[in-house]
Amino acid sequence: MGIIVAVMAQGTMGAGVGKRLSERGAQVRTLLSGRSEASAGRAGAAGMKAAADERELLAGADYFLSILPPDQAEALASRLAPALQSLPRKPVYVDCNAVSPQTAARIAAIVEPTGADFVDGGIIGGPPREGYSPAIYASGPAAGRTKPIGDFGIDWRIIDGPVGAASGLKMSYAGITKGTTAIAAAMLLGAARFGCAEALIAELSSSQPEMLKRMQRGIPGMYDKAYRWVGEMEEISDFLDANAPSSDMYRGIARLYEYLAAEAEDAPAADNAIKTLDRVLGR
């Protein structure tokens, strides 16, 4: 039996998830008001049907998936709350964004008074593609209600934990993977500044070859994503707020990604951090 899923928004991940669901027989809706032509194009290519307004987006839907930059997640919940409140039958609201458990709890506090069930979600991996789906984790008392989404080509995983467990997993995983990429980039730039980059690469090649291979794959792939990772690192900082040194570290990593994102946009520059990293990595 098919399901009706509303998805916001139409970025690479949102459109990718929408396309996978649509291809497997789900009816997928989205809302294009205020969105760019590129977003509309991605939605159309993904088989996502445009709704006229928030109420039409949600009415009759089984699930709503919020897939946005983390700094937009709370605002979207507030925007949709009146429509949710007005519906006699409400979709399960699943926040799939890279937010801290603390932010997830604030979003739940917006959604739950409408009478809709709230599920905390976390996406690990890239957008769906042929033969692949990211893992999407779900937690909270209503997480079991989302299990049917896994029948439509999505690697949907239920965590036996409260709201915040899925977001905490996402924060921990991203903090390790994206945090180590940031540390590696910072150290390579430091080595280049002081004239020891070639020696550092030679030493890593000899004593840490797997680490070097990861850097060679991960750092160049970060350039066009760095701007999106800024908010995620700030959410990780909030996640770690009980341990100030750890929280401060990720606040600093957010500033590093902010800097690298600006450098990535400055392509014509004769020399900048991105060109330095490419040169050190032999690209």
N, C-alpha and C positions, 0 to 999 in steps of 0.2 A: 504494500500500500504506500502511495506517495505521501510526502509531507510538504508543508508550506513553510518556507524559511525566509525571513526578512533579514537582509544583511546591510550593514552600514560600516564602512563606505566602500568605495570602488578603487582603492589602491591596489597595488600588485597582489598583496595577500588577500584582501577582501574579494577582489574579482576572481582570484585563483580558487578560493574556497567556493565562491558562488558558482563558478563554471563547473567544478567537480560535482557539486550537488545537483546542478541542472542536468549535466550529462547522465547522471545516474537516476534521473526520474523525479527529482524534487522540483517543486515550483519555487522559484527564487525571486524575491522582490527586492527593490532598493528604492531610494529616494534621491533624485537628481537635482532638486532645487538648490541653487547656490553652488553647485559643483561645476567643475571645468568641462570643456569639450573633451579633454583627454579622459576624464572620469566617465563621461557618458559613453565614449567609444569603448572603454574597457568593459563597462556594464553590458553594452549591447553584444560585444563579442563573447561575453560569458553567459549569455542567455538570461540575464537578469532583467526582469520586467519593471519598468518605472512606475511607481505609485504617484498619485497626484498630491498626496499630503501625508502627514504622520499617521492619521487615523486609517487611511486606506493601506498604508504600509503594513500596519499591525493587525488590522481586523481579519480574523479568521486564521492568522498565522499560528503555527505550532511553536515556532522558536524565533527569537530575535538574536542575531549574532552581532555584537559590537566589535568591529575590527578597525581600529583607528590609531593614529599617533597617541601616545599615552596622555598628552596634555589636553586632548579633546574628549576624553572618555567621560568625565563628570558632566561636562556641558551637554553632551549628547543625551545622557540619562535625564537631565533636567528638561531638555527640549522634548523628549518623548513622554515624560511622566503624565502630562495632562491627557494625551491620547490613550495611554495605558489605563488611566483612571476611568476614562469614559467607556471602556469596552466591557461588555458583559462576560466575554470569554477572552482571556489574556494569554499571550504567548509566554513561554519561559524566556526570561531575559538572561542571556549569557554574555558576560563581559570577557572578551578574549584578548584584552589589551595587555601590553607589557607594563603593568602597574604594580605598585607595592600592595601587600595585604592591607595596609592602612587605607590606601586609596580605594581598593576593592570594597572595604567596609563602608566607606563614605558613599560609594555608588549604590551599594545594597540599601543603604539608608534612604536613598532617593527613590529607588524602585519599589521596595517592599511595601511602603504605605499605599501604593496604587492597587495592591492585591495581586500583582504578578509575582511569580516565583523568581528568585534571583539565583543564578549559578555563577560561581567564580571560574574563569577559564584562563588557560595559559597555552600559547602556541610555541612549540619548539621545532625549529626547522624552517625551510624556505617554503614558498608557495607550491601548491600541488602541481605536478607535471606528470607526464606519461610514466606510469609505473611507480609513482612516488606520492606520498601524502605526508605533510608534517604531522607530528604528534600533537593533538590538542587535548589537554588535560582539563578535567572538570571536577569541581569539589563543592561541597555545601550540602545541606539537607535535601535539596531538590535535584542534585546532580544525576540521580538515577533516572529521572524523567528524560534526560537528554540522550540516553543510550541509543535510541533509534537513529540518531544522526550518523552513527558508525556504520549503518547499513547502506549508506549512500557514498561510499568511496573515501570517507575521511577516517583517518586513524584516531578514533575518539576513545579516550582513556579516562575512566572514572577513578578518582582518588577517594578513598574512605577518610575524609577529613572535612573540616569546617570551611566556610567561606574564608579565603586567605591561603589555603593550602596550595591550590593550583598557582596562584600568583606568587607565592613564596618559592615554589619550585622553579617557575620561570625566572624570577629574580636571581636565585642561586645559580642556575645554569648559565644565564646570560652574564652574570657577574664573573664567572670563571672564564667562559669562552671569549667574551668581548673585553673583559678586564685584562686577560693575558695578551690579547692583541694590542691593547693600548700600552701596556708595559713594554712590550717588544718594540713598538714603534718609537716610544720615548727613548729607549736605550740606544736604538740605532741612530736616532737623530743626535743624541749626545756623543756617541762614538764618532759620527761624521764631523761634528763640530771640533773635536779635539784630535782628529787625524788618525784614529785607530780603527776605523770601520773595517778596513780590509783585513786587519789582523783579527778583529772580532768575528767576522764571517768565517775566516779560516779556522779559528778555534771552535766555533759552533759546528762547522762541517766535520771536524775531527772528533769532538767529544759529545756533541748533542745533535747528531744529524737529523733525528726525527723532529726535534724542536725547530731546527732551521727550515725543514720542509714545511712545517706548519706555518711558520712566519712567511715564507715565500708564497704560500697559498692565501693565507688569511689577510695579510696586510694590504696587498693590492686590491683585494675584493672588498675592503673596508671603505675605500675612498668615496664611492658614490652613495654609501649608506651612513657615513659619519654623522650627517645632519639629523638623521632619524634616531641615531643612538644617543644623542645628547639627552633627550627627555627620559630615555630608558635608564641611563646612568643616574640621573637625578632621582628617579623612582627607586633604584637600588640603594641610593644614599638614604632615602627615607626608610626603606626596608630595614636598614642597619642602624636606625637612629638610637637604639639602646646602647650601641658601642660607638662612641664618638670618633675614635681614630679610624675605624672601618668606614663609617659614614663619610668622614672628611675625605678619605681616599677616593671614594667614588664620586664625590662632588668635584674633586680635582680631575678625575677621568672625564667627567662630563665637559669640563672646560677644555681638556685636550682634544676631544672629538669636535667641539665647537671650533677650535682653532684649525684642525685638520679639514673640516668641512669648508671653511673659508679658503684655505689653501687650495683645495680641490677645485673651487670655482675660479681661482686665479690662474687658469691654464696658461695664458700668454706670458706669465712672469718668467724672466730669464732663469731664475733659480728660486725654488721655494721648498717647503718641507716635503711635498709629494714627490717632486723631482729628485730630492735628496734620497728619500726612501727607495725610489725605483733604482737609483744609481747604486746604492749600497747593496740592494738585493739582486743586482745584475740584470735588471730589466731594460 
